[in-house]
Amino acid sequence: MEKIDITVSVVTHDRADTLPTLLSHLEHQTFPAARFEILLVDDGSTDGSPEILDRYAQGASVRTRCVRQKRGGYAKGRNRALSEARGRWILFLDEDLLASPHLLERHVRAQEDHGRDACLLGSVAPHPQLEPGVLTRWFLREEQRAVSPGAAPHFLDWRVDNLFASRKLLIDAGGFDDSFALSQFDDAALAWRLSQGGVCAYFLSEARAYVWRAAPFELERHRQYARGYSLFRLAQMTESEEIYRRYSLLRSAFRNGVDSMVMPFYVRACRQGEEDIRLLGHVYRRVLRYELYCGFTDARKGRPPREAAQAI
């Protein structure tokens, strides 16, 4: 049996309807199947996901394992993956993305070029079959990597949706910070520590994963609020001015007043009819950015997070 070089880790919660599609794409990699494994960490799913994962693992052409944990958040799940992985490299892939056929091969080739002490940031692109106009988790500009050619990525761009790195490197850096009140931006906190330690990151446009499914509007509202709530902790930790600039957190009282008045009408517009960001893109952006700002403000004022956001 060949040595396992790569562990592909997916931390998942309540994705029973989409897991088979995600797993089938990982089976069809150009990288030799004997040299990688799939490690699924189920974060307390209640929709039958563990049973699907167990059945899949029994007949998969790629070595596949499923480990379970009580609902503890994605940061704890990623740390569990680091401790359970058998590969010397680990690829963290978001549960809502599909791997392109050459994903692993291109990550490995670039890793060999840059050395083992580098983090590789794969790209995220809309799937060719994704219907235009649907809302996704990567809709907002700030949810996409802002990487200029030849420039070193900012730690806010070292997101874990398609991240390839040495497993030992991540463990030695302390893994993911699971002390955030809500499980958001733990990847950025780890990236900040790595960058402070001199670890380099490289963006690989050719190592591609695909967005292929829509995100429900209400769920995105709650997720953006949770991100804002966690963002305050990250801002305290890093003292980064880029956080305030990128997420438009320095707002005037006038703008806050206008937003508080128009937001109920904007939310109602987004709820009516079929979601279509081509027609209401500006409205969706205003609502989601306002939710992030509300989360940030609640955390800054010491308020407990909204109950709906705690379930994200």
Residue pairs with C-beta under 8 A, 6 or more apart in sequence:
1 34
2 32
2 34
2 35
3 35
4 35
4 36
4 37
4 63
4 86
4 87
5 35
5 36
5 87
5 88
5 89
5 108
6 31
6 35
6 36
6 37
6 87
6 88
6 89
6 90
6 91
6 104
6 107
6 108
7 36
7 37
7 38
7 39
7 81
7 85
7 86
7 87
7 89
7 90
7 91
7 167
8 26
8 36
8 37
8 38
8 39
8 90
8 91
8 93
8 99
8 104
9 39
9 40
9 41
9 78
9 81
9 85
9 90
9 91
9 92
9 93
10 22
10 38
10 39
10 40
10 41
10 92
10 93
10 94
10 95
11 40
11 41
11 43
11 74
11 77
11 78
11 80
11 81
11 92
11 95
12 19
12 40
12 41
12 42
12 43
12 45
12 49
12 95
13 42
13 43
13 44
13 45
13 49
13 71
13 74
13 95
14 45
14 46
14 47
14 49
15 22
15 45
15 47
15 49
15 95
15 96
16 45
16 47
16 48
16 49
16 52
17 47
18 95
18 96
18 213
19 40
19 49
19 52
19 53
19 56
19 95
20 52
20 56
21 98
21 212
22 95
22 97
22 98
22 99
23 38
23 56
23 60
23 64
25 98
25 99
25 100
25 101
26 38
26 62
26 93
26 99
27 33
27 60
27 61
27 62
28 101
29 36
29 62
29 99
29 101
29 102
29 103
29 104
29 105
30 101
30 102
30 104
30 105
31 104
31 105
31 108
33 61
33 62
36 62
36 63
36 87
36 104
37 62
37 63
37 64
37 65
37 85
37 86
37 87
38 60
38 62
38 63
38 64
38 65
39 64
39 65
39 67
39 81
39 84
39 85
40 53
40 57
40 64
40 65
40 66
40 67
41 66
41 67
41 68
41 69
41 77
41 78
41 80
41 81
41 84
42 49
42 50
42 53
42 66
42 67
42 68
42 69
43 69
43 71
43 72
43 73
43 74
43 76
43 77
44 68
44 69
44 70
44 71
44 72
50 66
50 68
53 64
53 66
54 66
56 64
57 64
57 65
57 66
65 84
67 80
67 84
69 76
69 77
69 80
72 178
73 178
73 180
73 182
73 183
74 183
74 186
75 176
75 177
75 178
75 180
75 183
75 186
76 176
76 178
76 183
78 92
78 160
78 175
78 176
78 186
78 187
79 175
79 176
79 178
81 90
81 92
82 90
82 167
82 170
82 171
82 175
82 176
83 171
85 167
87 167
88 166
88 167
88 168
89 107
89 108
89 111
89 164
89 165
89 166
89 167
90 164
90 165
90 166
90 167
90 170
91 103
91 104
91 107
91 162
91 163
91 164
92 160
92 161
92 162
92 163
92 164
93 99
93 161
93 162
93 209
94 160
94 161
94 162
94 209
96 137
96 211
96 212
96 213
96 215
97 124
97 161
97 162
97 209
97 210
97 211
97 212
98 127
98 209
98 210
98 212
99 209
99 210
100 207
100 208
100 209
100 210
102 206
102 207
103 122
103 162
103 207
103 208
103 209
106 122
106 204
106 206
106 207
107 120
107 122
107 164
107 204
107 207
110 120
110 164
110 202
110 204
110 207
111 118
111 120
111 164
114 120
114 200
114 202
116 166
116 169
117 166
117 169
117 199
117 200
118 165
118 199
118 200
118 201
118 202
119 158
119 163
119 164
119 165
119 169
119 191
119 194
119 199
119 200
119 201
119 202
120 163
120 164
120 165
120 201
120 202
120 204
120 207
121 145
121 147
121 153
121 157
121 158
121 159
121 162
121 163
121 201
121 202
121 203
121 204
122 162
122 163
122 164
122 204
122 207
122 208
122 209
123 145
123 162
123 203
123 204
123 205
123 206
123 207
123 208
123 209
124 138
124 144
124 145
124 161
124 162
124 208
124 209
124 210
124 211
125 208
125 209
125 210
125 211
126 136
126 210
126 211
127 210
127 211
127 212
129 212
130 136
130 210
130 211
130 212
130 213
131 214
132 278
133 275
133 276
133 277
133 278
133 279
134 214
134 275
134 276
134 277
135 214
135 215
135 216
135 217
135 220
135 275
135 277
135 284
136 211
136 213
136 214
136 215
137 143
137 211
137 215
137 220
137 223
138 144
138 211
139 215
139 220
139 277
139 284
139 285
139 288
140 285
140 288
140 289
142 246
142 247
145 153
145 157
145 159
145 203
146 154
146 156
146 157
146 246
147 153
147 157
147 203
152 200
152 201
153 201
153 202
153 203
154 242
155 188
155 191
155 192
155 194
155 195
155 238
155 240
156 188
156 191
156 240
156 242
156 243
156 246
157 201
157 203
158 187
158 188
158 190
158 191
158 194
158 195
158 201
159 187
159 188
159 191
160 176
160 187
161 209
162 207
162 208
162 209
163 187
164 207
169 194
169 199
170 190
173 190
173 193
173 194
173 197
173 199
174 190
174 193
175 190
176 186
176 187
176 189
176 190
177 186
177 189
177 190
178 186
180 186
180 189
180 230
180 233
181 229
181 230
181 233
181 299
181 305
182 226
182 227
182 229
182 230
182 305
182 309
182 310
182 312
183 226
183 230
183 312
184 223
184 226
184 227
184 229
184 230
184 231
184 312
185 227
185 230
185 231
185 233
185 234
186 230
188 234
189 234
189 237
189 238
191 201
192 234
192 237
192 238
192 240
194 201
195 201
214 275
215 223
217 270
217 271
217 275
217 284
219 312
220 288
221 267
221 287
221 288
221 291
222 291
222 306
222 308
222 309
222 311
222 312
223 309
223 312
224 288
224 289
224 291
224 292
224 295
225 291
225 292
225 294
225 295
225 305
225 306
225 308
225 309
226 295
226 305
226 309
226 310
226 312
227 292
227 295
228 247
228 291
228 292
228 293
228 294
228 295
228 296
228 297
228 298
228 299
229 295
229 296
229 298
229 299
229 305
229 309
230 295
230 299
231 243
231 247
231 249
231 292
231 295
231 296
231 299
232 295
232 296
232 299
232 300
233 299
234 240
234 243
235 243
235 244
235 249
243 249
244 250
247 289
247 292
247 293
247 296
248 289
248 293
249 293
249 296
251 293
259 286
259 290
262 286
263 286
263 287
263 290
266 283
266 286
266 287
267 287
269 280
269 283
270 280
270 283
270 284
270 287
277 284
295 305
295 306
295 309
298 304
298 305
298 306
299 305
